[in-house]
Amino acid sequence: MTDYLLERAWVDGAVRDDVLVSVADGRFTRVEWRQPVDTMAAVPVAGLTIPGLANCHSHAFHRALRGRTQRGSGTFWTWREQMYAVAERLDPDSYLDLARATYREMVAAGITAVGEFHYLHHQPDGTPYDEPGAMGDALVEAARDAGLRIALLDTCYLSSGFGAAPEGVQRRYADADAEAWADRAGRRSGSDGVVAGTAIHSVRAVPRDQLDTVVGAASDRPLHVHLSEQVAENDACLAAYGATPTRVLADAGVLGPRTSAVHATHLTTDDVALLGGSGTHACFCPTTERDLADGIGPSRLLSDAGSPLTLGSDSHAVIDLFEEMRAVELDERLATQRRGHWPSAELLRAATVDGHASLGFPDAGVIAVGARADLVTLDVTSPRTAGTGADEATVVFTATAADVVQVIADGRVVSRQDDQHEIGRRLDEAIGRLWR
């Protein structure tokens, strides 16, 4: 057992001083803050400590695009062609290298669990690998090496768009039908730190008559889906089905508390009611949504309707959940010309306990007895955080990933601030090999 005396920590909905925690077998066995006793043997932890963060939407291979797709102009659809160019180059070995480096960057940023929206399944010509789950296995191994829990969201992808056959690199994503996808995805079982989850790429990539099969195969696993990221997708869905993507998913039984709607940007009033009324999570990825010029989704309306907010870094234009948190509020200000939509405590909850729950880790994201022992400590004397009060507003509105000085996940120290240069070197090597 190890005891830590946290100088300041977010516990039970507030920042408290001198919090004593005991950790055994990867979980908290004691959490005290009102004049705790027996602190002499405790390891002192200076700064402000919060629970581990959950990155609920990741495409690990997109990290290779950072700094390249930002040059010039275009739309989501022109960016997609650049993304396809990276997808063509990967194999299980190079994917392992890239994902491991990407996940280490996440851990250094205070992330202790990731939802990997995994659709890069097959060889470049669409032929399955001898081991059909080889690419997913690479992601699981990468996460373990980085000290990160992972929900591997095995993604069903059948069509390039409302019945059109997959073409080009899309053949790597595609299965023959939902039954074939379910057969492969169903072979993976979870373990401690690994959730075998599921995903629907989008309504354009999974025909309406295949959705029932996906829902049945998902059972009680997390089920994630890209939803209404682009106006063009909504228009095509209306043309094909006479309904919005949200309505199509609702009619197929996709929505519900285990489901996360990723992006949820261009919604009707009815869409918001369907998502909120079903308790579907709304996973926002503001740094990607602004990088790709997607638009600003109705985060506050969705939350008020009953959709818990979660957050992701998606394409990894940056990996910084602190920036994702504050961007939700700041985007609402831009859309409404009014301030004060999201209290810091709500955004912190979205990035921690609600995010972990949506990935199938309901025992994480909180500093409490019995929970997984994740501790993310911030420097409150950096040029960004100094003088800000060292409270929840400091976390959400001033801190960045660069202020994370130590990360403990499942009771084990997995990152310290002096790891930064080594992480950068490994990223440079992995991405450099891809582009050669």
C-alpha positions as CSV (number, residue, x, y, z in Angstrom):
1,M,0.0,0.0,0.0
2,T,1.2,3.5,-0.8
3,D,-0.1,6.7,0.9
4,Y,0.0,10.1,-0.9
5,L,-0.6,13.5,0.7
6,L,-2.1,15.7,-2.1
7,E,-1.5,19.4,-1.5
8,R,-4.8,20.2,-3.2
9,A,-7.2,17.8,-4.9
10,W,-10.6,17.7,-6.6
11,V,-12.6,15.4,-4.3
12,D,-16.4,15.0,-3.8
13,G,-17.2,17.9,-6.1
14,A,-14.8,20.5,-4.7
15,V,-11.1,21.3,-4.5
16,R,-9.8,20.4,-1.0
17,D,-6.5,20.9,0.8
18,D,-4.3,18.2,2.3
19,V,-6.0,15.2,0.9
20,L,-4.6,11.9,2.1
21,V,-5.2,8.9,-0.1
22,S,-4.1,5.3,0.3
23,V,-3.7,3.1,-2.7
24,A,-3.6,-0.7,-2.8
25,D,-3.9,-3.1,-5.7
26,G,-4.6,-0.2,-8.1
27,R,-7.5,1.3,-6.1
28,F,-8.2,3.9,-3.5
29,T,-8.6,2.4,0.0
30,R,-8.7,5.6,1.9
31,V,-9.6,9.3,1.0
32,E,-9.5,11.9,3.9
33,W,-9.1,15.6,3.9
34,R,-10.4,17.0,7.2
35,Q,-7.2,17.1,9.2
36,P,-6.1,13.6,8.0
37,V,-3.9,11.6,10.4
38,D,-0.9,9.4,9.8
39,T,0.6,11.7,7.1
40,M,4.2,11.3,8.2
41,A,4.9,8.3,5.9
42,A,2.8,9.7,3.0
43,V,4.5,10.7,-0.3
44,P,3.9,14.5,-0.6
45,V,2.4,15.6,-4.0
46,A,2.6,19.3,-4.6
47,G,0.2,21.1,-6.9
48,L,-3.5,20.5,-7.8
49,T,-4.5,16.9,-8.4
50,I,-7.6,15.7,-10.3
51,P,-8.9,12.3,-11.4
52,G,-7.7,10.8,-14.6
53,L,-9.1,12.1,-17.8
54,A,-11.0,10.1,-20.4
55,N,-10.4,10.7,-24.1
56,C,-13.6,9.3,-25.5
57,H,-13.0,9.6,-29.2
58,S,-9.6,8.8,-30.8
59,H,-8.3,7.8,-34.2
60,A,-4.7,7.0,-33.3
61,F,-3.4,7.1,-36.9
62,H,-4.7,10.6,-37.4
63,R,-1.8,11.8,-35.2
64,A,0.4,11.5,-38.3
65,L,-1.5,14.3,-40.0
66,R,-0.8,17.0,-37.4
67,G,1.0,20.0,-39.0
68,R,0.3,18.7,-42.5
69,T,-3.4,19.0,-43.1
70,Q,-3.4,22.5,-41.6
71,R,-1.6,23.9,-44.6
72,G,-3.8,25.5,-47.3
73,S,-7.6,25.5,-47.5
74,G,-10.4,23.1,-48.1
75,T,-13.2,21.3,-46.2
76,F,-13.7,18.1,-44.2
77,W,-14.0,16.2,-47.5
78,T,-10.6,17.4,-48.8
79,W,-9.0,16.7,-45.4
80,R,-10.4,13.2,-45.7
81,E,-8.4,12.4,-48.8
82,Q,-5.2,13.3,-46.9
83,M,-6.3,11.0,-44.0
84,Y,-6.8,8.2,-46.5
85,A,-3.2,8.6,-47.7
86,V,-2.0,7.8,-44.2
87,A,-4.5,4.9,-43.8
88,E,-3.0,3.2,-46.9
89,R,0.5,3.1,-45.4
90,L,-0.1,1.3,-42.1
91,D,0.4,-2.3,-41.2
92,P,0.3,-3.9,-37.7
93,D,3.9,-3.1,-36.9
94,S,3.9,0.5,-38.0
95,Y,0.4,1.0,-36.4
96,L,1.8,-0.4,-33.1
97,D,4.7,2.1,-33.2
98,L,2.5,5.1,-34.1
99,A,-0.3,4.2,-31.6
100,R,2.2,3.6,-28.8
101,A,3.8,7.0,-29.3
102,T,0.4,8.7,-29.6
103,Y,-0.9,7.0,-26.5
104,R,2.2,8.1,-24.5
105,E,1.4,11.6,-25.5
106,M,-2.1,11.1,-24.2
107,V,-0.8,9.7,-20.8
108,A,1.6,12.7,-20.5
109,A,-1.5,15.0,-21.0
110,G,-3.3,13.4,-18.0
111,I,-5.4,10.9,-20.0
112,T,-5.8,7.5,-18.3
113,A,-8.4,5.9,-20.6
114,V,-9.1,6.2,-24.4
115,G,-12.0,5.2,-26.6
116,E,-10.3,4.1,-29.9
117,F,-12.8,4.3,-32.7
118,H,-11.1,1.5,-34.7
119,Y,-12.0,0.9,-38.4
120,L,-8.6,0.2,-40.0
121,H,-9.2,-3.5,-40.0
122,H,-7.8,-5.2,-43.1
123,Q,-4.9,-5.3,-45.5
124,P,-4.8,-2.6,-48.2
125,D,-6.8,-4.6,-50.7
126,G,-9.4,-5.4,-48.2
127,T,-8.3,-9.0,-47.5
128,P,-8.3,-9.9,-43.8
129,Y,-5.0,-10.5,-42.1
130,D,-4.2,-14.1,-41.2
131,E,-5.1,-13.0,-37.7
132,P,-8.3,-10.9,-38.4
133,G,-7.8,-8.8,-35.3
134,A,-4.2,-7.9,-35.9
135,M,-4.7,-4.2,-36.2
136,G,-6.8,-4.1,-33.1
137,D,-4.3,-6.2,-31.3
138,A,-1.7,-3.6,-32.1
139,L,-3.8,-0.9,-30.5
140,V,-4.4,-2.9,-27.4
141,E,-0.7,-3.6,-27.0
142,A,0.2,0.0,-27.6
143,A,-2.2,1.1,-24.9
144,R,-0.8,-1.4,-22.4
145,D,2.7,-0.3,-23.2
146,A,1.8,3.4,-22.6
147,G,0.0,2.6,-19.3
148,L,-3.4,3.6,-20.7
149,R,-6.7,1.8,-20.4
150,I,-8.5,1.3,-23.7
151,A,-12.0,0.7,-25.0
152,L,-11.4,-0.7,-28.4
153,L,-14.5,0.4,-30.3
154,D,-14.5,-2.1,-33.2
155,T,-16.3,-0.2,-36.0
156,C,-18.8,-1.5,-38.5
157,Y,-18.2,0.0,-41.9
158,L,-19.9,-1.4,-45.0
159,S,-20.5,1.3,-47.5
160,S,-18.8,4.4,-48.8
161,G,-22.1,6.2,-48.6
162,F,-25.7,5.1,-48.5
163,G,-25.3,1.8,-50.3
164,A,-22.3,2.7,-52.5
165,A,-19.5,0.1,-52.5
166,P,-16.3,0.9,-50.6
167,E,-13.5,2.0,-52.9
168,G,-9.8,2.6,-52.6
169,V,-8.5,2.6,-49.0
170,Q,-12.1,2.2,-47.7
171,R,-11.7,-1.5,-48.5
172,R,-9.5,-1.7,-45.5
173,Y,-12.4,-0.6,-43.3
174,A,-15.1,-2.7,-44.8
175,D,-16.7,-6.0,-44.0
176,A,-19.0,-7.9,-46.3
177,D,-22.0,-7.2,-44.1
178,A,-22.9,-6.6,-40.4
179,E,-22.8,-10.4,-39.7
180,A,-19.2,-10.6,-40.9
181,W,-18.3,-7.6,-38.8
182,A,-20.1,-9.1,-35.7
183,D,-18.2,-12.4,-36.2
184,R,-14.9,-10.6,-36.1
185,A,-15.7,-8.1,-33.4
186,G,-17.3,-10.8,-31.2
187,R,-14.0,-12.8,-31.0
188,R,-12.5,-10.1,-28.8
189,S,-13.1,-10.3,-25.1
190,G,-12.3,-7.7,-22.5
191,S,-9.9,-7.8,-19.6
192,D,-8.8,-5.5,-16.8
193,G,-8.0,-2.3,-18.5
194,V,-9.4,-3.4,-21.9
195,V,-13.1,-3.0,-22.9
196,A,-14.2,-4.8,-26.1
197,G,-16.5,-2.1,-27.4
198,T,-18.4,-1.5,-30.7
199,A,-19.1,1.3,-33.1
200,I,-21.2,2.2,-36.1
201,H,-19.0,4.4,-38.4
202,S,-22.0,6.5,-39.5
203,V,-25.4,6.2,-41.1
204,R,-23.8,6.6,-44.5
205,A,-21.4,3.7,-43.9
206,V,-23.9,1.2,-42.4
207,P,-27.1,0.8,-44.3
208,R,-30.3,1.1,-42.3
209,D,-31.2,-2.6,-42.8
210,Q,-27.9,-3.7,-41.2
211,L,-28.3,-1.6,-38.0
212,D,-30.3,-4.2,-36.1
213,T,-27.5,-6.7,-36.5
214,V,-25.0,-4.2,-35.0
215,V,-27.3,-3.4,-32.1
216,G,-27.8,-7.1,-31.3
217,A,-24.1,-7.8,-31.5
218,A,-23.3,-4.8,-29.3
219,S,-25.4,-6.2,-26.5
220,D,-24.3,-4.4,-23.3
221,R,-21.0,-3.1,-24.7
222,P,-20.3,0.5,-25.3
223,L,-21.6,1.5,-28.8
224,H,-20.3,4.7,-30.4
225,V,-21.3,6.4,-33.7
226,H,-20.3,9.4,-35.7
227,L,-23.4,11.5,-35.9
228,S,-24.3,14.6,-38.1
229,E,-20.8,15.9,-38.3
230,Q,-21.5,17.3,-41.7
231,V,-24.5,19.1,-43.3
232,A,-23.8,17.1,-46.5
233,E,-24.3,13.8,-44.6
234,N,-27.6,15.0,-43.2
235,D,-28.8,16.0,-46.6
236,A,-27.8,12.7,-48.1
237,C,-29.5,10.8,-45.3
238,L,-32.7,12.8,-45.9
239,A,-32.6,12.0,-49.6
240,A,-32.0,8.3,-48.9
241,Y,-34.3,7.6,-46.0
242,G,-36.5,10.7,-45.6
243,A,-35.2,11.1,-42.0
244,T,-32.3,12.6,-40.2
245,P,-29.4,10.4,-39.1
246,T,-30.6,10.7,-35.5
247,R,-34.1,9.5,-36.4
248,V,-32.7,6.6,-38.4
249,L,-30.6,5.5,-35.3
250,A,-33.5,6.0,-32.9
251,D,-35.8,3.8,-35.1
252,A,-33.1,1.1,-35.2
253,G,-32.8,1.0,-31.4
254,V,-29.2,2.4,-31.4
255,L,-29.7,5.2,-29.0
256,G,-29.5,4.7,-25.2
257,P,-27.3,5.1,-22.1
258,R,-24.5,2.8,-23.4
259,T,-24.4,4.7,-26.7
260,S,-22.2,7.8,-27.5
261,A,-23.1,10.1,-30.4
262,V,-19.8,11.6,-31.5
263,H,-19.9,15.2,-32.8
264,A,-23.7,15.6,-32.9
265,T,-23.1,18.9,-34.6
266,H,-26.0,19.6,-37.0
267,L,-29.1,18.6,-35.1
268,T,-32.8,19.5,-35.3
269,T,-34.9,20.1,-32.3
270,D,-36.4,16.6,-32.6
271,D,-32.9,15.2,-32.8
272,V,-31.9,16.8,-29.5
273,A,-35.0,15.5,-27.9
274,L,-34.4,11.9,-29.2
275,L,-30.8,12.0,-28.0
276,G,-31.5,13.5,-24.6
277,G,-34.6,11.5,-23.9
278,S,-32.7,8.2,-24.5
279,G,-29.8,9.3,-22.3
280,T,-27.3,8.9,-25.2
281,H,-24.0,10.5,-24.4
282,A,-22.9,13.4,-26.6
283,C,-19.2,13.2,-27.3
284,F,-17.8,16.6,-28.4
285,C,-14.4,17.0,-30.0
286,P,-14.1,20.8,-30.2
287,T,-10.4,21.0,-31.4
288,T,-11.1,18.7,-34.3
289,E,-14.5,20.2,-35.1
290,R,-12.9,23.7,-35.4
291,D,-9.9,22.4,-37.3
292,L,-12.1,20.7,-39.9
293,A,-14.6,23.6,-40.0
294,D,-17.4,21.2,-39.0
295,G,-19.4,23.7,-37.0
296,I,-20.5,24.2,-33.4
297,G,-22.8,21.6,-31.8
298,P,-25.6,22.4,-29.3
299,S,-23.8,21.1,-26.2
300,R,-25.9,22.9,-23.6
301,L,-29.2,22.0,-25.2
302,L,-28.2,18.3,-25.4
303,S,-27.1,18.3,-21.8
304,D,-30.2,20.0,-20.6
305,A,-32.3,17.5,-22.6
306,G,-30.6,14.5,-20.8
307,S,-27.4,13.7,-22.9
308,P,-24.3,13.5,-20.7
309,L,-21.4,15.4,-22.2
310,T,-18.1,13.6,-22.9
311,L,-15.0,14.7,-24.7
312,G,-12.5,13.5,-27.2
313,S,-9.4,14.6,-29.2
314,D,-10.5,12.7,-32.4
315,S,-8.0,13.6,-35.1
316,H,-5.4,14.8,-32.6
317,A,-4.9,18.3,-34.0
318,V,-3.9,18.7,-30.4
319,I,-4.1,16.2,-27.5
320,D,-5.2,18.3,-24.6
321,L,-8.4,17.5,-22.8
322,F,-8.1,20.8,-20.9
323,E,-8.4,22.6,-24.2
324,E,-11.4,20.4,-25.1
325,M,-13.1,21.3,-21.8
326,R,-12.9,25.0,-22.1
327,A,-13.6,25.0,-25.9
328,V,-17.1,23.6,-25.2
329,E,-17.9,26.8,-23.2
330,L,-16.0,29.1,-25.5
331,D,-17.7,27.7,-28.6
332,E,-21.1,28.3,-26.9
333,R,-20.1,31.9,-26.3
334,L,-19.3,32.3,-30.0
335,A,-22.6,30.8,-31.1
336,T,-24.8,32.7,-28.6
337,Q,-22.8,35.9,-27.9
338,R,-23.3,35.2,-24.2
339,R,-21.0,33.9,-21.5
340,G,-21.4,31.4,-18.7
341,H,-23.1,28.2,-20.2
342,W,-20.9,25.5,-18.6
343,P,-19.7,25.7,-15.0
344,S,-16.1,24.4,-14.5
345,A,-17.3,21.5,-12.3
346,E,-19.6,20.2,-15.1
347,L,-16.9,20.3,-17.7
348,L,-14.5,18.6,-15.3
349,R,-17.1,15.9,-14.7
350,A,-17.5,15.4,-18.5
351,A,-13.8,14.9,-18.8
352,T,-13.6,12.4,-15.9
353,V,-16.3,10.3,-14.4
354,D,-18.9,10.6,-17.3
355,G,-16.2,10.0,-19.9
356,H,-14.9,6.9,-18.2
357,A,-18.4,5.6,-17.7
358,S,-19.2,6.0,-21.4
359,L,-16.2,3.8,-22.3
360,G,-17.1,1.0,-19.9
361,F,-15.0,2.1,-17.0
362,P,-17.6,3.1,-14.4
363,D,-15.2,2.7,-11.6
364,A,-12.8,5.4,-12.8
365,G,-12.7,9.2,-13.0
366,V,-13.2,10.0,-9.3
367,I,-11.0,10.1,-6.2
368,A,-13.1,7.9,-3.9
369,V,-12.7,4.7,-1.9
370,G,-13.0,1.7,-4.2
371,A,-12.4,3.6,-7.5
372,R,-9.4,3.0,-9.7
373,A,-6.5,5.0,-8.4
374,D,-5.9,7.6,-11.1
375,L,-4.2,10.9,-10.1
376,V,-3.3,13.7,-12.5
377,T,-1.2,16.4,-10.8
378,L,-0.9,19.9,-12.3
379,D,1.7,22.6,-11.7
380,V,-0.1,25.6,-10.3
381,T,2.9,27.9,-10.5
382,S,3.4,27.7,-14.3
383,P,3.1,30.9,-16.4
384,R,-0.4,29.7,-17.3
385,T,-1.7,28.7,-13.9
386,A,0.1,31.1,-11.5
387,G,-2.2,33.4,-9.6
388,T,-5.4,31.7,-10.8
389,G,-6.6,30.3,-7.5
390,A,-5.6,26.7,-8.0
391,D,-9.3,25.5,-8.2
392,E,-11.6,23.9,-10.7
393,A,-11.6,27.0,-12.9
394,T,-7.8,26.8,-13.0
395,V,-8.1,23.2,-14.3
396,V,-10.7,24.1,-17.0
397,F,-9.9,27.6,-18.1
398,T,-6.1,28.1,-17.7
399,A,-4.3,24.8,-17.5
400,T,-2.9,22.9,-20.5
401,A,-1.4,19.5,-21.1
402,A,2.0,21.1,-20.6
403,D,1.1,21.7,-16.9
404,V,0.7,18.0,-16.1
405,V,3.7,17.0,-13.9
406,Q,2.7,13.5,-12.9
407,V,0.2,10.8,-13.8
408,I,-0.7,7.8,-11.8
409,A,-3.0,5.2,-13.4
410,D,-4.4,2.2,-11.6
411,G,-2.0,3.0,-8.8
412,R,1.1,3.1,-10.9
413,V,3.2,6.2,-11.9
414,V,3.0,6.1,-15.7
415,S,4.2,9.6,-16.6
416,R,6.3,12.4,-15.3
417,Q,7.0,15.8,-16.8
418,D,10.6,15.0,-17.7
419,D,9.3,12.3,-20.1
420,Q,8.3,14.9,-22.6
421,H,11.4,14.9,-24.8
422,E,11.5,11.1,-25.1
423,I,7.8,11.1,-26.1
424,G,8.5,13.7,-28.8
425,R,11.4,11.7,-30.1
426,R,9.4,8.5,-30.4
427,L,6.5,10.4,-32.2
428,D,9.0,11.9,-34.6
429,E,10.5,8.5,-35.4
430,A,7.1,6.7,-35.9
431,I,5.6,9.5,-38.0
432,G,8.8,10.0,-40.0
433,R,8.9,6.3,-41.0
434,L,5.3,6.6,-42.3
435,W,6.0,9.6,-44.5
436,R,9.2,8.3,-46.0
